[in-house]
Amino acid sequence: MSQEKPTGSVYIITEKSSQVQLFAEYLSDHTGCPIHIHSPSIPLPSSVTGSALILIDSDHIGVDALPAWQEKLPQAMAKVPLAAINISDMDHALEALSCAQLKGVFYRNESLEVICKGIHALLGGQLWMSRDLMARLIIFYRKYQSNAFRPACGLTNREMEIISLLSTGSSNQQIAEKLFVSEHTVKSHLYNIFRKINVHNRIQALNWIHQNLGPILPNIETARSLQSKH
């Protein structure tokens, strides 16, 4: 038995045109959702019934204008998931994500079928972004966490990478292979790490990692495995 797809109202923030009208009719026919077209200058409804999704046309609301536009959303719409359509490339996507709390990103060359699939996913509470974009975000998050913690313990970026691999149970040889360095270099880094965090062996280091970093330490392998698929 096929699982019923989530439905809800979809608000497209763009200027009306015959092309946009055709786009809205296609979405309505293939998602089963009511589709509403709103000019960026017209306020959205002050109330919403059931689930909803806001699709922002990046051709009509530039990245610089996104924060101000989002701040003016009615209270009822403030928690409605936002997604951007007509994003030109990866850099444009990252710039948009840095300016607004987007749950989804649709590139300009995205097929209508993919957009419909993404709408159902977003209405179901999921994120909708390409794997390469997610990989970039994971790498950014990993670097952010590393840089945020590093001043407190004095660890370098390379040492944080080694700690990340150490936390997954990788041996010295496996760490060396993954970072393209010699096993002797890994041992030297581990010696410095142990000295900085005041432990004497791998078991104590793992305990220190779990106590001080816990689940917040992003896995370097996750980002790299995602990248390798694209």
N, C-alpha and C positions, 0 to 999 in steps of 0.2 A: 504494500500500500504506500503510495507516494506521500511524503510529508508536505503538509500545507505550507505555502510560503507566506511569510508575514506581509501584511498590507498596512497602509496608512496614507495619510495625505502627503503629497509632495509639492513643495513650493519652489518654483524655479525663479531665481532673482535675475532678471534680464530684461531687455527692452523687447516689446512685442514686435513680431514680424511674421510674415507668412512662413518662413523657414522654422522659426521657433514654434509656431502653431502646429506645424506638421510633426516636429520633434515631440511636442507635448501629447499629441494624439497617438503617436506610436507608443510612447511610454504608458499612456493610459490603457491602450489595447493589450499591451504585452506584460504589464505588471498587475493590472486590475486595481490600480490606485488612482484616486482622484488627483489630477494634476492642475495646479494653479500657477499662472504666470503673473509675476509681480515686478513692476519696474523698481529699480533700486531706490528711487525717490519716493515711492509709495510705502507707507508703514504696513507691516504685516498685521494680521488679525491679533487682537488683544486677548483672544482665547482660542484654544485648540482642543478638539475632542479626539481622544484616542492617540495613537502614535503618529508621528510626523517626521518629515525630513526636509531640510532646506538645501537646495542645490544652487550654489553661487556661480554665476557665469563670470569667469575671470576676464572676459573681454569687456565687461561692463562695470565690474567693480575691481579696480586695480589692487595690487597687493598693499600699497601704501594706504588705501582707503578702507581696507578690511577692518582694522581695529576700531575705528570710529563708527563704521556701519554696525559692527557687532554690539558695541556699547549701547546703541539706540534700539536694540531689539526689545519688544514688549516683554514683560516679565514671563508671560505664558510661553514665549518662544525662546527664552534664554537657555533652557535646557534641551531644546530640540537639537539633534545632531546636525552638524554642518558638513557639507562636502563641496568641493570645488570642481567645476567642469571646465573644459577647454584650457587645461594647463598645457603649456607648450613643451616643457622638458623637465628633466630632473632638477636643475637649478631653480627653475620657476616653482616647482613643487616644494622644494625645501624652503624657499623664501616665503611662500604662502603659509606653510606650516609654522614658520617662526612668527607669523603675524596674527594668526587666528587659530582657534581651537578646532581644527578640522578633524573629522572622523574618517573622511574619504577623499580620495583624489582620483579624478578621471582625466586622462590625457586627451588632447585634441583629436588624436587619431583613434581613439577608443571606438570599438564597434558598438552599435546600438544594443546588441545582444548582451555584451559585457556590462553596459551601463544598467540594463534592466536587472541583471544578476546582482550587480553591486547595490542597487537600490534595495532589493530584498534583504541583502546581508546587513546593510546599514539600519534598515527598519527593524531587523532582528537583534540589534544591539552590537553588531560586529564592526570591526574596522574594515575599510576597503582601500588597500594600497597595493601597488605592485611589489613583487618580492625584492627587486633591486632597490626600491625606495625604502622598504622596511630594513634591508641590510644596512643601508646608509644611516638610518636612524639608530639602529643597534650599535653601529660603530661609534656614532656621535655620543650615544648614551654611555657607552663603555669609557670613552675618553673623558666625558664629563665627570663620571663617578671617580675615575682614576685621578683626575686633576683635583677634584674636590677633596679627596682623602689624602693625596700624596703629601701636602704640606704638613699634615699632622704627624706623619710617621717618617718622613724623609725618604720615601721610596721613589725611585725614578720610574718613568713610563715603562721601560724594559723590565724592571723588577716587578711592576704591577702585572705585566703580561705573564711573567713567570709564575707569580702567585696565582693568577687565574688558572693557568694550566696545572699547577700543583694541586689546586683545589679539586680538579677533576680526576686526580689519581695518576696523572702522567708520570712516567719515570724520567730520569735525567736524559736518557737517550731519546725518548719520545719528545721531550721538550726541545732538545737540540734540533731534532728533525723538523719539528713544526716551526721553529723560529729561524731555521737555516744558520745555526751557529754550531760550534764544536761542543762536545760534552764537557770539556774542560772549562769553557766559557760559562756554561750553565752552572757548574760547581762553584765557580768564582762568584757568580751572581747570588747563588743560594747562600754562600758564606756571608756575603754582605747583607742579604735579607735577614738571615737569622740573627746577625749582630744588631741590626736596626730594630727588630721587633723583640729582641731579647729572648730568643729561644735557642735550643741546642740541637734539635733534630727535626725530621720531617713530621713526626707525630705531633710534637709540640707546635710546630708551624701550622699544621692543619687545624689543631684546636684553636690556635690564635685567630686563624682566618674565620672559622665558624663563629667565634665569639665577637670578633670586631667588625667583620664584613658581612657575614651571613649571606642571605639571599640577594643583597644589593649588588654584589660583585657580578657584573655581566660576564658571560662566558665568551671568551675570544673565539672559540670554535664555532659557536652559533652563528656569529656574523660571517665568519669565513666560509662556513658551509653554505649559507644562503647565497653569498657572492659566487661561489663556485658553480651554482646552478644556472647562472646567467652569463 
